[in-house]
Amino acid sequence: MNTNRHNIRGRGRIFSLIMAIVIGIGSLPAIPTVSAQGVESTPLTRLGYGALTNNSPVAWRAMGGVGIAMSNPHVINLQNPAAYGATDSLSFLMDIGASVIFGHYKDDAGSKNAIMGGLDYLSLQFPLYKNRLALSAGVVPFSNVGYSLISDKTIEGRETANMIRQTFEGKGSLQSFYLGLGARIYGGLYAGANVKYHFGRLTHTVHLQPNALTLSQDFQTYGIRLDNWGVDFGLQYKVELPTQQKDKITFGVTYAPKMRFTPELTNFVNSNYGANNLPIIKSDTLRVNSNTPHKIGAGMAWEMPKKVTLSADIETELWGDKGINNPFANDGAKMINSYRGALGVEVTPDSYARSYHKRMYYRGGVNYRTSYLDIPGIGSLQTIGASVGLGMPVNMFGSDRNSIINLTLEYQHGFSTVEKGFSQDQLKLSLSLNFNETWFRKLKIY
């Protein structure tokens, strides 16, 4: 009985530690956060829904962001709900991820450095029926916005007398709360589905400030608020190879159907901002009809148990068909089909070795993706990236399970298909605590 009480108290301390980490990351004073979640700092997030995210857990970001065919009873797969079904019947999993981005952006007008960071995601998973059916829930990012730009312009006809300082700022994020089920259907066949509620707000502001006191200032705020539902589905099929180590190959597919999107657009303009006389204010709010894209992905993973895992993904978002409306047509950008490919490897020298460094997970990967926006003067932004990372097993408070601290470093280079002088370089450092605890073992009273 005393042992059981000790275990309960230990779990309570672990949970308290996790909450302290989350609160600490969310309130870091030195790093400006983008709303509650996600990190992004690039001028291109002014357009559309901002920068869409790839919901890969930190552990697999180091593998280039793969995940469609990945399956691990100790990692929550945020890309393919079918993987929930490959659960450990005794495990409670919780994964908390946070990131910081160092960015350098360049165009013909100059260059800019930026740093941003914050909480990425929070997810949990636990079994409902043995090792065949599991439930997962959490909050993951949908898109992020973060930028701050300043430029000085002359007034036409008075170039030597007056200047107008233009300040553009944007912040916010759109989130997705998901609730999903994954199950082992038969043999090596797994299936799963998520129901998602998309929510959040993006805010863009423009401030025109002349250097002459006799001229009025112009202040404009443009907001996007979202509260819509979505779903996605996944399948995985595992095949055991006739090798001595019993290697496994997993094939995975994911699909998210086109769903109705109705963002609320709010425009507020004060064209006499800061003046002594009455302000001239215009404001309007409207709901627009749009759609999410069809999203289709496929992947394959080759697992050599306790040694090496190789994985590859391809994915497309079909924004470009005529049935998808662009609610942001006035900004000149067009929504187009986007593509993503990733390749990654994970190596564990010896899972049972005494040497700690041999029991660590060593990861690496590369990826390529294109933007869902065709931007005037820039075209479609294309990004190539490489990543490396570590998975460090830790035993917390005498638990009989190893949790994992994941550390990932990613480099991404974005380039324009039209404007050769434009580039976007980002160095992203991500950290996650993959908490694994036995919460479903039957207690024995002696």
GUVEXDO-384140 format. One record per residue (C-alpha): x, z, y. Coordinates in steps of 0.1 Angstrom, whole numbers. Layout:
# GUVEXDO-384140
[rec [X,Z,Y]]
...
//
This chain:
# GUVEXDO-384140
[rec [0,0,0]]
[rec [29,9,24]]
[rec [44,-25,16]]
[rec [12,-43,25]]
[rec [10,-24,58]]
[rec [46,-33,65]]
[rec [39,-70,59]]
[rec [9,-70,82]]
[rec [29,-53,109]]
[rec [57,-78,104]]
[rec [33,-107,108]]
[rec [19,-91,139]]
[rec [54,-89,154]]
[rec [61,-126,145]]
[rec [29,-137,161]]
[rec [37,-116,193]]
[rec [71,-132,194]]
[rec [56,-167,192]]
[rec [32,-160,220]]
[rec [60,-146,241]]
[rec [80,-178,236]]
[rec [50,-200,245]]
[rec [43,-180,277]]
[rec [79,-180,286]]
[rec [83,-217,283]]
[rec [51,-224,302]]
[rec [62,-202,331]]
[rec [98,-213,335]]
[rec [104,-212,373]]
[rec [134,-235,373]]
[rec [116,-265,357]]
[rec [86,-280,374]]
[rec [59,-285,347]]
[rec [34,-313,345]]
[rec [1,-295,342]]
[rec [-1,-275,311]]
[rec [17,-298,287]]
[rec [40,-326,283]]
[rec [70,-339,303]]
[rec [74,-372,322]]
[rec [90,-382,355]]
[rec [89,-419,362]]
[rec [74,-440,390]]
[rec [56,-461,364]]
[rec [33,-432,356]]
[rec [15,-441,388]]
[rec [-4,-468,368]]
[rec [-31,-467,342]]
[rec [-33,-435,323]]
[rec [3,-427,329]]
[rec [29,-426,300]]
[rec [11,-425,266]]
[rec [28,-401,241]]
[rec [38,-406,205]]
[rec [26,-374,187]]
[rec [55,-369,165]]
[rec [65,-332,159]]
[rec [100,-323,172]]
[rec [113,-321,137]]
[rec [107,-359,132]]
[rec [114,-370,168]]
[rec [150,-367,157]]
[rec [143,-393,131]]
[rec [132,-418,157]]
[rec [97,-405,159]]
[rec [86,-415,124]]
[rec [57,-398,107]]
[rec [31,-422,92]]
[rec [45,-419,57]]
[rec [62,-385,61]]
[rec [49,-356,41]]
[rec [63,-321,40]]
[rec [44,-288,30]]
[rec [64,-270,57]]
[rec [59,-295,86]]
[rec [26,-303,103]]
[rec [22,-341,106]]
[rec [7,-349,139]]
[rec [6,-386,132]]
[rec [-12,-390,98]]
[rec [-39,-364,89]]
[rec [-36,-374,52]]
[rec [-4,-354,51]]
[rec [-23,-322,56]]
[rec [-34,-325,19]]
[rec [2,-321,7]]
[rec [0,-284,16]]
[rec [14,-253,1]]
[rec [-15,-232,-12]]
[rec [0,-199,2]]
[rec [13,-211,35]]
[rec [2,-206,71]]
[rec [20,-230,94]]
[rec [23,-229,131]]
[rec [44,-254,152]]
[rec [52,-250,189]]
[rec [72,-276,207]]
[rec [86,-278,242]]
[rec [109,-303,260]]
[rec [129,-310,291]]
[rec [137,-345,304]]
[rec [167,-356,325]]
[rec [159,-390,340]]
[rec [176,-417,360]]
[rec [156,-445,375]]
[rec [169,-476,392]]
[rec [154,-507,410]]
[rec [164,-530,438]]
[rec [154,-504,464]]
[rec [178,-477,450]]
[rec [180,-451,423]]
[rec [166,-416,416]]
[rec [174,-386,394]]
[rec [146,-363,381]]
[rec [142,-334,358]]
[rec [109,-321,343]]
[rec [98,-300,314]]
[rec [71,-280,298]]
[rec [52,-272,267]]
[rec [45,-302,244]]
[rec [21,-291,217]]
[rec [7,-263,197]]
[rec [-6,-268,162]]
[rec [-15,-248,131]]
[rec [-24,-256,95]]
[rec [-36,-236,65]]
[rec [-51,-244,31]]
[rec [-88,-243,24]]
[rec [-87,-249,-14]]
[rec [-56,-244,-34]]
[rec [-30,-271,-27]]
[rec [-56,-299,-25]]
[rec [-74,-294,8]]
[rec [-61,-281,42]]
[rec [-73,-278,78]]
[rec [-52,-284,109]]
[rec [-60,-278,145]]
[rec [-41,-278,178]]
[rec [-36,-293,212]]
[rec [-13,-324,216]]
[rec [-6,-346,247]]
[rec [-24,-379,252]]
[rec [-6,-390,284]]
[rec [15,-376,312]]
[rec [20,-383,349]]
[rec [49,-371,370]]
[rec [66,-387,400]]
[rec [76,-382,436]]
[rec [86,-411,458]]
[rec [95,-414,495]]
[rec [101,-446,515]]
[rec [103,-454,552]]
[rec [86,-485,567]]
[rec [85,-499,602]]
[rec [53,-507,620]]
[rec [49,-545,624]]
[rec [57,-556,660]]
[rec [74,-522,668]]
[rec [103,-522,644]]
[rec [126,-504,669]]
[rec [101,-478,680]]
[rec [81,-463,652]]
[rec [86,-456,615]]
[rec [61,-446,589]]
[rec [72,-423,561]]
[rec [53,-430,529]]
[rec [51,-402,503]]
[rec [38,-409,468]]
[rec [33,-380,444]]
[rec [16,-377,410]]
[rec [11,-350,384]]
[rec [-11,-340,356]]
[rec [-17,-347,319]]
[rec [-44,-357,295]]
[rec [-46,-336,263]]
[rec [-63,-339,230]]
[rec [-77,-310,210]]
[rec [-79,-320,174]]
[rec [-95,-306,143]]
[rec [-86,-323,111]]
[rec [-89,-322,73]]
[rec [-65,-336,47]]
[rec [-70,-337,9]]
[rec [-54,-349,-22]]
[rec [-80,-372,-37]]
[rec [-65,-381,-71]]
[rec [-29,-383,-84]]
[rec [-7,-394,-55]]
[rec [-35,-405,-32]]
[rec [-41,-384,0]]
[rec [-67,-390,27]]
[rec [-74,-373,60]]
[rec [-92,-375,93]]
[rec [-91,-359,128]]
[rec [-118,-354,153]]
[rec [-104,-353,188]]
[rec [-116,-341,222]]
[rec [-97,-357,250]]
[rec [-96,-338,283]]
[rec [-75,-333,314]]
[rec [-69,-345,349]]
[rec [-44,-368,367]]
[rec [-39,-366,404]]
[rec [-22,-392,426]]
[rec [-16,-386,464]]
[rec [-4,-410,492]]
[rec [6,-396,526]]
[rec [14,-419,554]]
[rec [32,-400,582]]
[rec [42,-419,614]]
[rec [71,-404,635]]
[rec [50,-408,667]]
[rec [27,-379,675]]
[rec [2,-402,691]]
[rec [-4,-420,658]]
[rec [-27,-404,632]]
[rec [-17,-397,596]]
[rec [-34,-411,565]]
[rec [-38,-389,534]]
[rec [-54,-402,502]]
[rec [-60,-385,469]]
[rec [-69,-404,437]]
[rec [-80,-385,407]]
[rec [-88,-393,370]]
[rec [-107,-368,350]]
[rec [-114,-373,313]]
[rec [-137,-356,287]]
[rec [-143,-380,258]]
[rec [-142,-379,220]]
[rec [-121,-398,195]]
[rec [-113,-400,158]]
[rec [-85,-412,136]]
[rec [-80,-417,99]]
[rec [-50,-418,75]]
[rec [-40,-425,39]]
[rec [-9,-418,20]]
[rec [0,-428,-16]]
[rec [30,-413,-34]]
[rec [48,-430,-62]]
[rec [73,-412,-84]]
[rec [103,-433,-94]]
[rec [118,-432,-129]]
[rec [151,-417,-116]]
[rec [169,-386,-128]]
[rec [162,-369,-94]]
[rec [125,-380,-95]]
[rec [127,-398,-62]]
[rec [94,-405,-45]]
[rec [82,-434,-23]]
[rec [53,-427,0]]
[rec [32,-455,17]]
[rec [12,-445,47]]
[rec [-14,-461,69]]
[rec [-33,-449,100]]
[rec [-62,-462,119]]
[rec [-80,-452,151]]
[rec [-111,-473,160]]
[rec [-120,-484,195]]
[rec [-140,-456,211]]
[rec [-159,-455,244]]
[rec [-140,-440,272]]
[rec [-157,-430,305]]
[rec [-131,-416,329]]
[rec [-143,-402,361]]
[rec [-125,-417,391]]
[rec [-125,-398,424]]
[rec [-111,-412,457]]
[rec [-107,-391,488]]
[rec [-94,-406,520]]
[rec [-87,-388,553]]
[rec [-76,-415,578]]
[rec [-71,-390,607]]
[rec [-52,-363,588]]
[rec [-34,-338,610]]
[rec [-50,-349,643]]
[rec [-66,-326,668]]
[rec [-98,-347,669]]
[rec [-124,-348,641]]
[rec [-111,-362,607]]
[rec [-123,-394,594]]
[rec [-131,-387,557]]
[rec [-144,-410,529]]
[rec [-150,-398,494]]
[rec [-166,-413,463]]
[rec [-168,-405,426]]
[rec [-178,-428,398]]
[rec [-178,-430,361]]
[rec [-164,-462,347]]
[rec [-169,-477,312]]
[rec [-138,-484,292]]
[rec [-125,-481,257]]
[rec [-96,-467,238]]
[rec [-77,-493,218]]
[rec [-77,-501,181]]
[rec [-46,-483,168]]
[rec [-31,-494,135]]
[rec [0,-481,119]]
[rec [19,-484,86]]
[rec [50,-466,72]]
[rec [71,-460,42]]
[rec [93,-431,32]]
[rec [118,-427,4]]
[rec [125,-391,-6]]
[rec [154,-380,-28]]
[rec [143,-344,-33]]
[rec [163,-317,-15]]
[rec [188,-343,-4]]
[rec [179,-374,16]]
[rec [147,-388,32]]
[rec [145,-423,47]]
[rec [115,-434,67]]
[rec [103,-464,87]]
[rec [71,-469,109]]
[rec [54,-498,126]]
[rec [24,-493,149]]
[rec [3,-513,173]]
[rec [-23,-505,200]]
[rec [-47,-534,206]]
[rec [-55,-530,243]]
[rec [-56,-567,250]]
[rec [-88,-579,234]]
[rec [-117,-588,257]]
[rec [-139,-559,246]]
[rec [-116,-534,264]]
[rec [-122,-529,301]]
[rec [-95,-519,324]]
[rec [-108,-493,349]]
[rec [-76,-496,370]]
[rec [-77,-533,377]]
[rec [-73,-527,414]]
[rec [-37,-515,409]]
[rec [-27,-550,398]]
[rec [-16,-539,363]]
[rec [-31,-553,331]]
[rec [-36,-535,298]]
[rec [-19,-554,270]]
[rec [-12,-549,233]]
[rec [17,-525,227]]
[rec [40,-521,197]]
[rec [63,-494,183]]
[rec [88,-494,155]]
[rec [110,-465,142]]
[rec [136,-458,116]]
[rec [149,-424,106]]
[rec [169,-404,81]]
[rec [171,-367,72]]
[rec [199,-352,51]]
[rec [202,-317,35]]
[rec [236,-313,18]]
[rec [225,-285,-5]]
[rec [192,-266,-1]]
[rec [205,-237,-24]]
[rec [240,-234,-11]]
[rec [254,-201,2]]
[rec [269,-218,32]]
[rec [244,-220,60]]
[rec [255,-253,74]]
[rec [248,-269,40]]
[rec [212,-257,40]]
[rec [205,-272,75]]
[rec [186,-304,81]]
[rec [206,-332,98]]
[rec [185,-359,113]]
[rec [190,-392,131]]
[rec [169,-422,141]]
[rec [163,-452,163]]
[rec [131,-467,178]]
[rec [117,-495,199]]
[rec [84,-497,218]]
[rec [67,-517,245]]
[rec [44,-505,272]]
[rec [6,-510,272]]
[rec [8,-521,309]]
[rec [18,-555,324]]
[rec [30,-545,359]]
[rec [33,-569,387]]
[rec [70,-576,395]]
[rec [82,-557,364]]
[rec [62,-571,335]]
[rec [60,-551,303]]
[rec [84,-522,301]]
[rec [104,-522,268]]
[rec [122,-491,256]]
[rec [149,-487,230]]
[rec [160,-452,219]]
[rec [182,-432,196]]
[rec [179,-396,185]]
[rec [197,-369,166]]
[rec [187,-334,156]]
[rec [190,-303,136]]
[rec [166,-282,115]]
[rec [179,-246,112]]
[rec [162,-224,86]]
[rec [156,-188,97]]
[rec [142,-158,79]]
[rec [121,-138,103]]
[rec [115,-101,99]]
[rec [122,-101,62]]
[rec [96,-127,54]]
[rec [98,-144,20]]
[rec [96,-178,36]]
[rec [120,-197,58]]
[rec [108,-208,92]]
[rec [126,-236,109]]
[rec [140,-240,144]]
[rec [142,-277,153]]
[rec [164,-291,180]]
[rec [163,-327,190]]
[rec [182,-348,215]]
[rec [168,-383,224]]
[rec [182,-410,246]]
[rec [158,-438,258]]
[rec [166,-469,278]]
[rec [138,-487,294]]
[rec [142,-522,309]]
[rec [119,-548,325]]
[rec [111,-582,311]]
[rec [109,-597,346]]
[rec [129,-575,371]]
[rec [165,-574,360]]
[rec [174,-547,386]]
[rec [150,-522,371]]
[rec [160,-497,345]]
[rec [148,-463,333]]
[rec [171,-439,314]]
[rec [160,-406,299]]
[rec [177,-379,281]]
[rec [152,-356,264]]
[rec [160,-323,248]]
[rec [132,-308,226]]
[rec [129,-275,208]]
[rec [103,-263,184]]
[rec [96,-233,162]]
[rec [81,-243,129]]
[rec [67,-209,117]]
[rec [60,-206,80]]
[rec [45,-175,65]]
[rec [27,-164,33]]
[rec [-8,-153,45]]
[rec [-29,-162,16]]
[rec [-14,-143,-13]]
[rec [-37,-118,-30]]
[rec [-27,-83,-22]]
[rec [-21,-58,-50]]
[rec [-29,-21,-46]]
[rec [-8,2,-68]]
//
